[in-house]
Amino acid sequence: MDFNDIKVFEKPNIINAMDKFQMQRRTKQFAIDVWKLCQKLPHSREFNSIAVQLIRSSTSVAANYRASCRAKSRADFINKLKIVEEEADESQFFLEFILEVQFDDCLVSELKRLIQEADEMPMRKCFSHREMIIQGILPMKDRDRLCGK
């Protein structure tokens, strides 16, 4: 087979390294988008309380995904990915909560987009072996594949 006939997704070293950085950018962009949304929320005691929690959980998604790619062991890797999933779910909850209680129709489309993004976080949907990772079944070599090591 000629090298030029090989599709990009069949070259694991290239695509896996790219996936790692794409996922890091995606989780970081999610946190930035949430930050910007929170700046548009009303400044009241109630909204401020939720906004602080939402910013913490969304930035934790990005920070813990990044940390998972530097995990020192299989257990450390699995633990960090569990945190990513939990924080993405928490972010989704707070976004849904704001959608239900906010009064600004201009924020509805952005809230819905961020809710969908939280639901489709790379850790939650893009890994075909998500359940195996969470259950601790996936071998460490697959962690390397998923994180571009």
Secondary structure, DSSP 8 states (H G I E B T S, - for coil): --GGGS-GGG-HHHHHHHHHHHHHHHHHHHHHHHHHHHHHS--SHHHHHHHHHHHHHHHHHHHHHHHHTT-SSHHHHHHHHHHHHHHHHHHHHHHHHHHHH---GGGHHHHHHHHHHHHT-IIIII-TTHHHHHHT-S-HHHHHHHHT-
